[in-house]
Amino acid sequence: MSTGTLLAIIIPVLVVIALVAVATSLFVRRRRLRERFGPEYERTVEGAEGRMAGERELRARERRHDSLEIKPLQSSIRERYSRQWTGVQQEFVDRPEDAVHDADRLVTSLMHERGYPTENFEQRLKDLSVAHGRTLEHYRAAHEVETLSTQHRATTEQLRGAMVHYRALFEDLLSDGGQARHAKA
Protein backbone atom coordinates (compact mmCIF):
# COMPACT_ATOMS: atom_id res chain seq x y z
CA MET A 1 0.00 0.00 0.00
CA SER A 2 1.23 3.45 -0.85
CA THR A 3 1.70 6.19 1.75
CA GLY A 4 -1.11 8.21 0.17
CA THR A 5 -3.56 5.32 0.46
CA LEU A 6 -2.52 4.67 4.05
CA LEU A 7 -3.04 8.34 4.94
CA ALA A 8 -6.43 8.32 3.18
CA ILE A 9 -7.48 5.50 5.51
CA ILE A 10 -5.81 6.62 8.75
CA ILE A 11 -6.84 10.30 8.71
CA PRO A 12 -10.62 9.66 8.42
CA VAL A 13 -10.38 6.97 11.11
CA LEU A 14 -8.59 9.41 13.45
CA VAL A 15 -11.17 12.11 12.72
CA VAL A 16 -14.02 9.70 13.51
CA ILE A 17 -12.31 8.62 16.76
CA ALA A 18 -11.80 12.27 17.76
CA LEU A 19 -15.45 13.10 17.01
CA VAL A 20 -16.64 10.11 19.05
CA ALA A 21 -14.40 11.19 21.96
CA VAL A 22 -15.74 14.77 21.84
CA ALA A 23 -19.36 13.59 21.63
CA THR A 24 -18.83 11.19 24.54
CA SER A 25 -17.23 13.93 26.61
CA LEU A 26 -20.13 16.31 25.93
CA PHE A 27 -22.66 13.61 26.78
CA VAL A 28 -20.94 12.74 30.07
CA ARG A 29 -20.58 16.43 31.01
CA ARG A 30 -24.26 17.11 30.22
CA ARG A 31 -25.40 14.07 32.20
CA ARG A 32 -23.27 15.14 35.19
CA LEU A 33 -24.80 18.63 35.10
CA ARG A 34 -28.33 17.20 34.86
CA GLU A 35 -27.71 14.93 37.83
CA ARG A 36 -26.13 17.65 39.93
CA PHE A 37 -28.62 20.43 39.25
CA GLY A 38 -31.78 18.35 38.94
CA PRO A 39 -34.77 20.44 37.77
CA GLU A 40 -32.61 23.57 37.82
CA TYR A 41 -30.70 22.22 34.79
CA GLU A 42 -33.75 22.45 32.52
CA ARG A 43 -34.84 25.77 33.99
CA THR A 44 -31.43 27.33 33.34
CA VAL A 45 -31.05 25.88 29.85
CA GLU A 46 -34.56 27.05 28.88
CA GLY A 47 -33.82 30.55 30.17
CA ALA A 48 -30.51 30.81 28.32
CA GLU A 49 -29.79 31.48 24.69
CA GLY A 50 -29.26 27.82 23.89
CA ARG A 51 -28.13 24.67 25.66
CA MET A 52 -24.43 25.52 25.56
CA ALA A 53 -25.03 28.95 27.11
CA GLY A 54 -27.15 27.39 29.85
CA GLU A 55 -24.52 24.76 30.58
CA ARG A 56 -21.84 27.45 30.64
CA GLU A 57 -23.94 29.30 33.25
CA LEU A 58 -24.24 26.14 35.35
CA ARG A 59 -20.49 25.51 35.23
CA ALA A 60 -19.91 29.13 36.30
CA ARG A 61 -22.22 28.51 39.25
CA GLU A 62 -20.18 25.44 40.16
CA ARG A 63 -16.94 27.45 40.07
CA ARG A 64 -18.44 30.16 42.28
CA HIS A 65 -19.85 27.56 44.68
CA ASP A 66 -16.45 25.86 44.88
CA SER A 67 -14.92 29.17 45.93
CA LEU A 68 -17.36 29.52 48.84
CA GLU A 69 -16.53 28.02 52.19
CA ILE A 70 -19.68 25.96 52.74
CA LYS A 71 -19.42 24.26 56.09
CA PRO A 72 -21.32 21.54 57.91
CA LEU A 73 -23.23 22.47 61.03
CA GLN A 74 -22.20 21.34 64.47
CA SER A 75 -24.89 19.23 66.09
CA SER A 76 -25.60 21.91 68.73
CA ILE A 77 -26.21 24.51 66.01
CA ARG A 78 -28.36 22.06 64.04
CA GLU A 79 -30.45 21.41 67.15
CA ARG A 80 -30.82 25.15 67.82
CA TYR A 81 -32.11 25.70 64.28
CA SER A 82 -34.49 22.76 64.63
CA ARG A 83 -35.93 24.29 67.82
CA GLN A 84 -36.27 27.66 66.11
CA TRP A 85 -38.08 26.02 63.18
CA THR A 86 -40.49 24.33 65.59
CA GLY A 87 -41.22 27.75 67.10
CA VAL A 88 -41.87 29.27 63.68
CA GLN A 89 -44.28 26.45 62.82
CA GLN A 90 -46.13 26.95 66.11
CA GLU A 91 -46.35 30.68 65.44
CA PHE A 92 -48.25 29.92 62.21
CA VAL A 93 -51.44 29.06 64.12
CA ASP A 94 -51.91 32.56 65.51
CA ARG A 95 -49.87 34.73 63.12
CA PRO A 96 -49.44 33.05 59.71
CA GLU A 97 -47.96 36.08 57.94
CA ASP A 98 -45.43 36.64 60.70
CA ALA A 99 -44.56 32.95 60.65
CA VAL A 100 -43.83 33.06 56.91
CA HIS A 101 -41.61 36.13 57.36
CA ASP A 102 -39.83 34.41 60.24
CA ALA A 103 -39.41 31.24 58.17
CA ASP A 104 -37.80 33.31 55.42
CA ARG A 105 -35.45 34.96 57.91
CA LEU A 106 -34.60 31.61 59.52
CA VAL A 107 -33.80 29.99 56.16
CA THR A 108 -31.63 33.00 55.25
CA SER A 109 -29.88 32.79 58.62
CA LEU A 110 -29.25 29.07 58.12
CA MET A 111 -27.80 29.73 54.66
CA HIS A 112 -25.49 32.36 56.16
CA GLU A 113 -24.47 29.97 58.95
CA ARG A 114 -23.55 27.35 56.35
CA GLY A 115 -21.40 29.88 54.47
CA TYR A 116 -23.68 31.02 51.65
CA PRO A 117 -23.74 34.74 50.80
CA THR A 118 -27.23 36.08 51.50
CA GLU A 119 -27.29 39.64 50.18
CA ASN A 120 -29.23 39.11 46.94
CA PHE A 121 -32.13 36.68 46.37
CA GLU A 122 -31.23 35.90 42.73
CA GLN A 123 -27.62 35.17 43.68
CA ARG A 124 -28.82 33.00 46.58
CA LEU A 125 -30.79 30.95 44.08
CA LYS A 126 -27.74 30.49 41.88
CA ASP A 127 -25.48 29.58 44.79
CA LEU A 128 -27.99 27.13 46.26
CA SER A 129 -28.67 25.53 42.87
CA VAL A 130 -25.31 23.76 42.89
CA ALA A 131 -25.92 21.65 46.00
CA HIS A 132 -29.66 22.10 46.56
CA GLY A 133 -31.12 22.15 43.04
CA ARG A 134 -33.80 19.62 43.91
CA THR A 135 -35.36 21.86 46.60
CA LEU A 136 -34.73 25.18 44.91
CA GLU A 137 -38.22 25.39 43.39
CA HIS A 138 -39.58 25.20 46.94
CA TYR A 139 -37.55 28.28 47.81
CA ARG A 140 -38.81 30.18 44.77
CA ALA A 141 -42.44 29.35 45.58
CA ALA A 142 -42.07 30.24 49.26
CA HIS A 143 -40.33 33.51 48.47
CA GLU A 144 -43.08 34.46 46.03
CA VAL A 145 -45.74 33.99 48.72
CA GLU A 146 -43.57 35.81 51.26
CA THR A 147 -43.44 38.76 48.88
CA LEU A 148 -47.24 38.70 48.50
CA SER A 149 -47.51 38.47 52.27
CA THR A 150 -45.56 41.68 52.80
CA GLN A 151 -48.37 43.38 50.84
CA HIS A 152 -51.01 41.44 52.83
CA ARG A 153 -52.19 39.79 49.60
CA ALA A 154 -51.48 36.13 50.42
CA THR A 155 -54.28 33.77 51.41
CA THR A 156 -53.96 31.51 54.43
CA GLU A 157 -53.64 28.54 52.09
CA GLN A 158 -50.80 30.24 50.21
CA LEU A 159 -49.10 31.01 53.51
CA ARG A 160 -49.48 27.38 54.58
CA GLY A 161 -47.96 26.29 51.28
CA ALA A 162 -45.07 28.70 51.79
CA MET A 163 -44.33 27.11 55.15
CA VAL A 164 -44.25 23.66 53.52
CA HIS A 165 -41.89 24.98 50.83
CA TYR A 166 -39.61 26.69 53.34
CA ARG A 167 -39.51 23.50 55.39
CA ALA A 168 -38.31 21.47 52.39
CA LEU A 169 -35.36 23.80 51.79
CA PHE A 170 -34.74 24.23 55.52
CA GLU A 171 -34.44 20.47 56.04
CA ASP A 172 -32.20 20.14 52.99
CA LEU A 173 -29.90 22.90 54.25
CA LEU A 174 -29.95 21.59 57.80
CA SER A 175 -28.92 18.05 56.89
CA ASP A 176 -27.08 18.64 53.60
CA GLY A 177 -26.76 14.88 53.51
CA GLY A 178 -23.47 15.32 55.39
CA GLN A 179 -21.96 16.54 52.12
CA ALA A 180 -20.53 20.00 52.91
CA ARG A 181 -17.80 21.12 50.53
CA HIS A 182 -14.96 23.43 51.44
CA ALA A 183 -13.22 26.10 49.43
CA LYS A 184 -10.15 24.95 47.59
CA ALA A 185 -6.84 26.21 48.91
NORCOR-V301565 format. One record per run of one state. SS is the DSSP state (@ for helix, = for strand, . for the rest). FROM is the first residue (numbers start at 1). LEN is the number of residues. Records with the same first field share a line. If there is no record, write none. Layout:
SS: FROM-LEN, FROM-LEN
This chain:
.: 1-2, 38-1, 48-3, 68-7, 95-1, 115-6, 133-3, 151-5, 179-7
@: 3-35, 39-9, 51-17, 75-20, 96-19, 121-12, 136-15, 156-23
